[in-house]
Amino acid sequence: MKKLFYLISLLLLCFTLSAVENTLPKATVRLYGQIEPVETKIIVKNEVGEELEGPNLALDFDFPATSEWTVTRKLYFYYSSHLTSSATGKLTFSVSNLENEGQDTLPTTLSLVPASTFSTYVDGASFITTFLSGYQEEVEIGELTLRVQKTASDVFPSGTYTGSFSINYTDGP
């Protein structure tokens, strides 16, 4: 008898729960989210991987006291972005010779090596790079090498030699 009572109570509870489920209104929940695009950021790192920031940076060249030498400094270029569609940009570099108060000049050259198939070397001093869509973090663009060379026949007085190096970015090829 007790079993019958428990069985009837259980069936009654099940019918009550199913009736409650059917009387509840249906609801639709809409979810919204937005990912904002992030502009392209050009990152410059030195030979030891330190990020160089700011508009006025200095690269030091220590010249040996020997009859001939070559001194180089390398800079590595990367980009980070989160673009809705791919874009193209051009990095153009220029370098002046190092001069000792306008009197003596150490010839300075630059060379570029692209780091991926998305970057190409053009015009002797430029990279054209395709910035991929979606999230990109520190994607390699290329390597720039500044070179100062003295041959055994060159005679340069001691002193401080200064020059300039500039980078210009433009959208498009």
Buried (B, 14 or more C-beta within 10 A) or exposed (E): EEEEEEEEEEEEEEEEEEEEEEEEEEEEEEEEEEEEEEEBEBBBBBEEEEEEEEEEEEEEBEBEEEEEBEBEBBBBBBBBBBBEEEBEBBBBBEBEBBBBEEEBBBEBEBBBEBBEEBBBBBEEBBBBBBBBBEEBEEBBBBBBEBBBBBEEEEEBEEEEBEBEBEEEEEEEE
